[in-house]
Protein backbone atom coordinates (compact mmCIF):
# COMPACT_ATOMS: atom_id res chain seq x y z
CA UNK A 1 0.00 0.00 0.00
CA UNK A 2 2.85 2.34 0.77
CA UNK A 3 4.19 1.90 -2.76
CA UNK A 4 0.73 2.56 -4.22
CA UNK A 5 0.35 5.74 -2.14
CA UNK A 6 3.77 6.95 -3.30
CA UNK A 7 2.80 6.27 -6.91
CA UNK A 8 -0.47 8.16 -6.52
CA UNK A 9 1.35 11.10 -4.93
CA UNK A 10 3.86 11.19 -7.81
CA UNK A 11 1.07 11.15 -10.38
CA UNK A 12 -0.74 13.93 -8.52
CA UNK A 13 2.43 16.02 -8.28
CA UNK A 14 3.18 15.54 -11.96
CA UNK A 15 -0.35 16.58 -12.85
CA UNK A 16 -0.18 19.63 -10.63
CA UNK A 17 3.17 20.59 -12.15
CA UNK A 18 1.75 20.23 -15.63
CA UNK A 19 -1.19 22.50 -14.74
CA UNK A 20 1.16 25.05 -13.18
CA UNK A 21 3.10 25.23 -16.43
CA UNK A 22 -0.02 25.86 -18.53
CA UNK A 23 -0.47 29.53 -19.38
CA UNK A 24 -2.97 31.66 -21.26
CA UNK A 25 -0.65 31.57 -24.28
CA UNK A 26 -0.68 27.78 -24.70
CA UNK A 27 -4.01 27.71 -26.53
CA UNK A 28 -2.59 30.05 -29.21
CA UNK A 29 0.67 28.21 -29.90
CA UNK A 30 0.99 27.04 -33.50
CA UNK A 31 -2.14 28.81 -34.76
CA UNK A 32 -2.24 31.30 -37.65
CA UNK A 33 -3.81 34.16 -35.72
CA UNK A 34 -3.73 36.52 -38.69
CA UNK A 35 -6.04 34.31 -40.77
CA UNK A 36 -8.01 32.66 -37.97
CA UNK A 37 -10.99 34.46 -36.47
CA UNK A 38 -10.74 34.42 -32.68
CA UNK A 39 -13.77 34.38 -30.43
CA UNK A 40 -14.37 37.45 -28.27
CA UNK A 41 -13.24 35.47 -25.22
CA UNK A 42 -10.00 34.36 -26.86
CA UNK A 43 -9.30 37.82 -28.26
CA UNK A 44 -9.80 39.40 -24.84
CA UNK A 45 -7.58 36.77 -23.23
CA UNK A 46 -4.78 37.35 -25.74
CA UNK A 47 -5.09 41.14 -25.49
CA UNK A 48 -4.74 40.94 -21.71
CA UNK A 49 -1.48 38.98 -22.03
CA UNK A 50 0.01 41.14 -24.78
CA UNK A 51 -1.04 44.49 -23.34
CA UNK A 52 -0.53 47.83 -25.07
CA UNK A 53 1.58 47.73 -28.24
CA UNK A 54 3.19 50.80 -29.87
CA UNK A 55 1.56 51.95 -33.11
CA UNK A 56 3.23 50.82 -36.33
CA UNK A 57 3.06 52.87 -39.53
CA UNK A 58 -0.66 53.55 -39.09
CA UNK A 59 -2.22 51.17 -36.57
CA UNK A 60 -1.13 48.92 -33.73
CA UNK A 61 0.10 45.57 -35.09
CA UNK A 62 -2.17 42.55 -34.66
CA UNK A 63 -1.20 39.08 -33.35
CA UNK A 64 0.12 36.76 -36.06
CA UNK A 65 1.78 33.86 -34.29
CA UNK A 66 2.62 32.44 -30.89
CA UNK A 67 5.55 30.01 -30.74
CA UNK A 68 7.17 28.23 -27.85
CA UNK A 69 10.71 26.96 -27.43
CA UNK A 70 12.64 25.09 -24.79
CA UNK A 71 15.89 24.70 -26.68
CA UNK A 72 18.19 25.98 -23.93
CA UNK A 73 16.30 24.32 -21.07
CA UNK A 74 14.06 27.34 -20.38
CA UNK A 75 10.55 27.62 -21.71
CA UNK A 76 9.95 30.77 -23.71
CA UNK A 77 6.89 32.02 -25.58
CA UNK A 78 7.47 34.17 -28.65
CA UNK A 79 4.61 36.37 -29.85
CA UNK A 80 4.79 37.99 -33.27
CA UNK A 81 2.48 40.88 -34.11
CA UNK A 82 2.36 42.54 -37.51
CA UNK A 83 0.86 45.48 -39.34
CA UNK A 84 0.96 44.95 -43.11
CA UNK A 85 1.11 47.76 -45.63
CA UNK A 86 -2.42 49.05 -46.16
CA UNK A 87 -1.77 52.02 -48.46
CA UNK A 88 0.57 52.89 -51.32
CA UNK A 89 2.94 54.50 -50.64
CA UNK A 90 3.22 53.02 -47.19
CA UNK A 91 5.11 50.57 -45.05
CA UNK A 92 4.75 47.64 -42.70
CA UNK A 93 5.83 47.03 -39.12
CA UNK A 94 6.07 44.33 -36.49
CA UNK A 95 6.40 43.73 -32.78
CA UNK A 96 8.00 40.72 -31.08
CA UNK A 97 7.26 39.96 -27.43
CA UNK A 98 9.11 37.39 -25.35
CA UNK A 99 7.52 35.69 -22.32
CA UNK A 100 8.86 33.26 -19.75
CA UNK A 101 7.30 29.93 -18.70
CA UNK A 102 4.68 31.73 -16.59
CA UNK A 103 3.69 34.09 -19.43
CA UNK A 104 5.49 37.01 -17.80
CA UNK A 105 6.80 39.41 -20.43
CA UNK A 106 10.59 39.69 -20.39
CA UNK A 107 11.15 41.62 -23.62
CA UNK A 108 9.35 43.60 -26.31
CA UNK A 109 10.68 45.05 -29.57
CA UNK A 110 8.77 47.15 -32.11
CA UNK A 111 10.29 47.94 -35.51
CA UNK A 112 9.68 48.76 -39.17
CA UNK A 113 9.77 45.91 -41.68
CA UNK A 114 9.97 47.93 -44.89
CA UNK A 115 8.66 50.76 -47.06
CA UNK A 116 6.50 49.56 -49.95
CA UNK A 117 7.25 46.11 -48.51
CA UNK A 118 4.71 44.12 -46.56
CA UNK A 119 4.56 41.04 -44.36
CA UNK A 120 3.40 37.96 -46.24
CA UNK A 121 4.08 35.14 -43.75
CA UNK A 122 6.42 34.17 -40.94
CA UNK A 123 8.15 31.05 -39.64
CA UNK A 124 9.99 30.04 -36.47
CA UNK A 125 12.96 27.75 -36.87
CA UNK A 126 16.28 26.69 -35.44
CA UNK A 127 19.31 28.01 -37.27
CA UNK A 128 22.03 25.36 -37.26
CA UNK A 129 24.62 27.97 -38.35
CA UNK A 130 23.80 30.39 -35.53
CA UNK A 131 22.72 27.75 -32.97
CA UNK A 132 19.81 30.02 -32.05
CA UNK A 133 16.06 30.14 -32.59
CA UNK A 134 15.09 32.46 -35.41
CA UNK A 135 12.05 34.32 -36.67
CA UNK A 136 11.97 34.54 -40.46
CA UNK A 137 9.70 37.19 -41.96
CA UNK A 138 8.73 36.51 -45.57
CA UNK A 139 8.05 39.76 -47.39
CA UNK A 140 6.24 40.92 -50.53
CA UNK A 141 6.89 44.21 -52.28
CA UNK A 142 4.69 46.80 -53.94
CA UNK A 143 5.48 49.29 -56.71
CA UNK A 144 9.13 50.41 -56.41
CA UNK A 145 9.60 48.40 -53.23
CA UNK A 146 13.12 47.19 -52.50
CA UNK A 147 14.01 43.59 -53.21
CA UNK A 148 13.81 42.35 -49.63
CA UNK A 149 12.35 38.84 -49.60
CA UNK A 150 13.30 37.69 -46.10
CA UNK A 151 14.24 39.25 -42.78
CA UNK A 152 15.93 37.17 -40.08
CA UNK A 153 15.68 37.87 -36.34
CA UNK A 154 17.59 35.65 -33.90
CA UNK A 155 16.51 35.07 -30.31
CA UNK A 156 19.64 34.88 -28.23
CA UNK A 157 19.95 35.12 -24.42
CA UNK A 158 16.45 36.63 -24.19
CA UNK A 159 17.36 39.28 -26.76
CA UNK A 160 16.02 39.86 -30.26
CA UNK A 161 18.76 40.51 -32.82
CA UNK A 162 18.33 41.55 -36.44
CA UNK A 163 20.90 39.38 -38.22
CA UNK A 164 20.15 39.44 -41.95
CA UNK A 165 17.97 40.66 -44.79
CA UNK A 166 18.18 39.09 -48.21
CA UNK A 167 16.80 39.38 -51.75
CA UNK A 168 14.70 36.84 -53.62
CA UNK A 169 18.00 35.41 -54.90
CA UNK A 170 19.25 34.74 -51.37
CA UNK A 171 21.82 37.55 -51.45
CA UNK A 172 22.51 39.82 -48.48
CA UNK A 173 20.87 43.25 -48.81
CA UNK A 174 22.00 46.44 -47.11
CA UNK A 175 19.71 48.29 -44.72
CA UNK A 176 18.75 51.92 -45.38
CA UNK A 177 19.21 53.87 -42.17
CA UNK A 178 17.44 57.04 -43.30
CA UNK A 179 14.55 58.83 -41.60
CA UNK A 180 11.61 58.46 -41.42
CA UNK A 181 10.44 55.32 -43.22
CA UNK A 182 13.15 53.19 -44.73
CA UNK A 183 15.02 51.63 -41.83
CA UNK A 184 14.22 47.96 -41.23
CA UNK A 185 14.64 46.03 -37.99
CA UNK A 186 16.40 46.98 -34.78
CA UNK A 187 19.82 48.39 -33.87
CA UNK A 188 21.98 46.75 -31.17
CA UNK A 189 21.89 48.51 -27.83
CA UNK A 190 25.54 49.52 -27.86
CA UNK A 191 27.03 53.01 -27.80
CA UNK A 192 30.84 52.78 -27.72
CA UNK A 193 33.44 51.43 -30.12
CA UNK A 194 34.52 48.92 -27.48
CA UNK A 195 30.98 47.53 -27.22
CA UNK A 196 30.69 47.19 -30.99
CA UNK A 197 34.12 45.60 -31.22
CA UNK A 198 33.03 43.12 -28.56
CA UNK A 199 30.12 42.06 -30.76
CA UNK A 200 32.37 41.68 -33.80
CA UNK A 201 34.78 39.57 -31.76
CA UNK A 202 32.05 37.41 -30.21
CA UNK A 203 32.02 33.63 -30.61
CA UNK A 204 28.26 33.90 -31.19
CA UNK A 205 27.55 34.67 -34.84
CA UNK A 206 24.23 36.29 -33.90
CA UNK A 207 26.21 39.04 -32.14
CA UNK A 208 28.57 39.39 -35.08
CA UNK A 209 25.79 39.59 -37.66
CA UNK A 210 23.67 42.05 -35.69
CA UNK A 211 26.66 44.43 -35.63
CA UNK A 212 27.50 43.91 -39.30
CA UNK A 213 23.93 44.57 -40.45
CA UNK A 214 24.20 48.06 -38.94
CA UNK A 215 27.76 48.68 -40.13
CA UNK A 216 26.93 47.47 -43.65
CA UNK A 217 23.96 49.78 -44.17
CA UNK A 218 23.62 53.19 -45.79
CA UNK A 219 23.57 55.97 -43.19
CA UNK A 220 22.57 59.27 -44.68
CA UNK A 221 23.99 62.38 -43.02
CA UNK A 222 22.65 65.90 -43.47
CA UNK A 223 25.61 67.14 -45.58
CA UNK A 224 24.87 64.32 -48.06
CA UNK A 225 21.34 65.56 -48.77
CA UNK A 226 21.12 67.26 -52.15
CA UNK A 227 17.41 68.14 -52.15
CA UNK A 228 15.08 69.24 -49.33
CA UNK A 229 12.57 66.45 -50.06
CA UNK A 230 15.15 63.66 -49.71
CA UNK A 231 15.02 61.34 -46.66
CA UNK A 232 16.49 62.84 -43.52
CA UNK A 233 19.51 61.86 -41.48
CA UNK A 234 19.23 58.71 -39.39
CA UNK A 235 19.18 59.11 -35.61
CA UNK A 236 22.23 56.80 -35.54
CA UNK A 237 24.24 58.58 -38.24
CA UNK A 238 26.71 60.11 -35.76
CA UNK A 239 27.28 56.72 -34.08
CA UNK A 240 27.92 55.11 -37.46
CA UNK A 241 30.46 57.78 -38.41
CA UNK A 242 32.35 57.28 -35.15
CA UNK A 243 32.43 53.52 -35.53
CA UNK A 244 33.64 53.57 -39.13
CA UNK A 245 36.43 55.98 -38.12
CA UNK A 246 37.75 53.40 -35.64
CA UNK A 247 40.82 51.50 -36.84
CA UNK A 248 39.87 48.61 -34.55
CA UNK A 249 36.40 48.31 -36.08
CA UNK A 250 37.82 48.51 -39.60
CA UNK A 251 40.35 45.80 -38.82
CA UNK A 252 37.66 43.48 -37.48
CA UNK A 253 35.49 44.05 -40.56
CA UNK A 254 38.44 43.21 -42.81
CA UNK A 255 39.11 40.02 -40.85
CA UNK A 256 35.47 38.94 -40.97
CA UNK A 257 35.41 39.45 -44.74
CA UNK A 258 37.26 36.14 -44.94
CA UNK A 259 35.01 34.27 -42.50
CA UNK A 260 34.14 30.65 -43.36
CA UNK A 261 30.54 31.44 -42.36
CA UNK A 262 28.71 32.52 -45.52
CA UNK A 263 26.35 34.95 -43.81
CA UNK A 264 29.14 36.58 -41.82
CA UNK A 265 31.36 36.89 -44.90
CA UNK A 266 28.58 38.48 -46.98
CA UNK A 267 27.68 40.92 -44.20
CA UNK A 268 31.33 41.89 -43.64
CA UNK A 269 31.83 42.56 -47.35
CA UNK A 270 28.87 44.94 -47.27
CA UNK A 271 30.37 46.68 -44.25
CA UNK A 272 33.77 47.00 -45.97
CA UNK A 273 32.38 49.15 -48.81
CA UNK A 274 32.76 52.90 -49.12
CA UNK A 275 29.93 55.46 -49.14
CA UNK A 276 29.69 55.61 -52.95
CA UNK A 277 29.25 51.85 -53.26
CA UNK A 278 26.41 51.95 -50.76
CA UNK A 279 24.48 54.42 -52.89
CA UNK A 280 24.31 51.93 -55.74
CA UNK A 281 22.37 49.14 -54.01
Order of alpha helices (4+ residues) and beta strands (2+ residues): alpha-alpha-beta-beta-beta-beta-beta-beta-beta-beta-beta-alpha-alpha-beta-beta-alpha-alpha-alpha-alpha
